[in-house]
Amino acid sequence: MARARAAIIGGSGFYQMDGLTDVEEVRIEKTPFGQPSDAIVIGTLDGVRVAFLPRHGRGHRILPSELPARANIYALKTLGVEFIIAVSAVGSLRQEIEPQHLVVPDQLIDRTKGRPDTFFGQGLAAHIAFAEPFCPVLRANLWRSAQEAPAAVHKGGTLVVMEGPPFSTRAESNLYRSWGADLIGMTALPEAKLAREAEVCYAILACVTDYDCWYEGHESVTAEMIVANLAKTVAVAQRTVRLALSRLPARRDCLCASALHNALVTPLDIVPEETKKRLAPIIGKYMVDKPTGS
């Protein structure tokens, strides 16, 4: 199977990555968690083999609540991916974070409902550390790259992930502001949690499209507004991503690479064989050959 060291998950408006050469399309028809959002395009970008996956599918046909996040992350893991840059459209909860700005957030608040958000269960319990939900090395890389692109970019910030698909009420928007949140979106979770479980470095390049609905001096948020503002930021977002990919570390020294080391609670020798087989791409390096019950 084709291999890639890094991946881009493209959100609303970011439907392809320009500049890829030696391109091939990989269609992973089945994972233990269903089909990914779409075929994965793999190509070379400045010497790095990169996988591109359109989060919502080509033609933007999958709602945030319907996204097969487990299948997406699992599929990328089977391709050998160690780094994921997720490009996401977000609304701003702060006046200084303007539409068409970029943000590299460092925190999350989960307001989603009922989305499958773990690979584990069925005989294997695991609890990852998630105090820092994004890879600090990849975040710093994105921040520097956005500055060089050059982009109007903000370092850090808390992203509220809501269920959608409707946008916030004004009361909700003001509530999130009172919590100290800076951004609001619909797709960063469970992606970030699953990437950590899969020991993949993950960070978000957030493209600001609107002021949500808290800001009375701003017109109401519409899908048309979001698409129009995204079209104006795609070029600088692509330059940022390309720069970030060109300076990935040769070796991962961050905690993402060993996130399961102290997270697996169930002794693997009593985990059902079917569960171990299903999760082999994720837990394979922790499996040992010894008989059950020994």
ChimeraX attribute file (.defattr): number of C-alpha atoms within 10 A of each C-alpha:
attribute: neighborCount
match mode: 1-to-1
recipient: residues
	/A:1	6
	/A:2	13
	/A:3	17
	/A:4	21
	/A:5	18
	/A:6	24
	/A:7	27
	/A:8	26
	/A:9	25
	/A:10	22
	/A:11	21
	/A:12	20
	/A:13	21
	/A:14	22
	/A:15	20
	/A:16	18
	/A:17	23
	/A:18	11
	/A:19	11
	/A:20	20
	/A:21	14
	/A:22	9
	/A:23	14
	/A:24	14
	/A:25	13
	/A:26	16
	/A:27	13
	/A:28	18
	/A:29	11
	/A:30	11
	/A:31	15
	/A:32	13
	/A:33	17
	/A:34	16
	/A:35	19
	/A:36	27
	/A:37	22
	/A:38	19
	/A:39	17
	/A:40	24
	/A:41	20
	/A:42	24
	/A:43	23
	/A:44	16
	/A:45	19
	/A:46	15
	/A:47	11
	/A:48	17
	/A:49	21
	/A:50	26
	/A:51	30
	/A:52	25
	/A:53	25
	/A:54	26
	/A:55	29
	/A:56	23
	/A:57	19
	/A:58	14
	/A:59	9
	/A:60	14
	/A:61	12
	/A:62	14
	/A:63	14
	/A:64	21
	/A:65	18
	/A:66	11
	/A:67	21
	/A:68	22
	/A:69	30
	/A:70	25
	/A:71	21
	/A:72	26
	/A:73	26
	/A:74	24
	/A:75	24
	/A:76	29
	/A:77	24
	/A:78	17
	/A:79	21
	/A:80	18
	/A:81	23
	/A:82	20
	/A:83	27
	/A:84	28
	/A:85	22
	/A:86	22
	/A:87	28
	/A:88	25
	/A:89	27
	/A:90	30
	/A:91	27
	/A:92	28
	/A:93	27
	/A:94	16
	/A:95	11
	/A:96	10
	/A:97	20
	/A:98	18
	/A:99	20
	/A:100	24
	/A:101	21
	/A:102	28
	/A:103	28
	/A:104	26
	/A:105	22
	/A:106	18
	/A:107	17
	/A:108	23
	/A:109	17
	/A:110	14
	/A:111	13
	/A:112	17
	/A:113	10
	/A:114	8
	/A:115	16
	/A:116	15
	/A:117	15
	/A:118	19
	/A:119	22
	/A:120	15
	/A:121	9
	/A:122	11
	/A:123	15
	/A:124	18
	/A:125	15
	/A:126	16
	/A:127	14
	/A:128	18
	/A:129	16
	/A:130	14
	/A:131	8
	/A:132	10
	/A:133	19
	/A:134	23
	/A:135	24
	/A:136	17
	/A:137	18
	/A:138	23
	/A:139	23
	/A:140	16
	/A:141	22
	/A:142	27
	/A:143	23
	/A:144	16
	/A:145	23
	/A:146	28
	/A:147	15
	/A:148	13
	/A:149	20
	/A:150	13
	/A:151	19
	/A:152	14
	/A:153	24
	/A:154	17
	/A:155	16
	/A:156	15
	/A:157	16
	/A:158	19
	/A:159	28
	/A:160	27
	/A:161	20
	/A:162	22
	/A:163	20
	/A:164	16
	/A:165	10
	/A:166	9
	/A:167	20
	/A:168	19
	/A:169	12
	/A:170	13
	/A:171	11
	/A:172	13
	/A:173	22
	/A:174	18
	/A:175	13
	/A:176	20
	/A:177	18
	/A:178	11
	/A:179	11
	/A:180	14
	/A:181	21
	/A:182	25
	/A:183	29
	/A:184	29
	/A:185	23
	/A:186	25
	/A:187	27
	/A:188	26
	/A:189	24
	/A:190	20
	/A:191	22
	/A:192	26
	/A:193	22
	/A:194	24
	/A:195	30
	/A:196	25
	/A:197	27
	/A:198	27
	/A:199	23
	/A:200	27
	/A:201	27
	/A:202	26
	/A:203	27
	/A:204	23
	/A:205	24
	/A:206	27
	/A:207	31
	/A:208	27
	/A:209	28
	/A:210	28
	/A:211	25
	/A:212	27
	/A:213	22
	/A:214	22
	/A:215	17
	/A:216	10
	/A:217	8
	/A:218	11
	/A:219	12
	/A:220	14
	/A:221	16
	/A:222	13
	/A:223	9
	/A:224	9
	/A:225	13
	/A:226	21
	/A:227	14
	/A:228	13
	/A:229	19
	/A:230	24
	/A:231	14
	/A:232	14
	/A:233	20
	/A:234	19
	/A:235	14
	/A:236	20
	/A:237	24
	/A:238	19
	/A:239	19
	/A:240	24
	/A:241	21
	/A:242	21
	/A:243	19
	/A:244	21
	/A:245	27
	/A:246	14
	/A:247	14
	/A:248	16
	/A:249	11
	/A:250	6
	/A:251	7
	/A:252	15
	/A:253	10
	/A:254	13
	/A:255	17
	/A:256	25
	/A:257	19
	/A:258	16
	/A:259	21
	/A:260	21
	/A:261	14
	/A:262	11
	/A:263	14
	/A:264	17
	/A:265	12
	/A:266	12
	/A:267	13
	/A:268	22
	/A:269	16
	/A:270	14
	/A:271	15
	/A:272	13
	/A:273	13
	/A:274	11
	/A:275	15
	/A:276	20
	/A:277	13
	/A:278	14
	/A:279	17
	/A:280	14
	/A:281	16
	/A:282	19
	/A:283	18
	/A:284	11
	/A:285	9
	/A:286	11
	/A:287	12
	/A:288	9
	/A:289	7
	/A:290	9
	/A:291	8
	/A:292	12
	/A:293	8
	/A:294	6
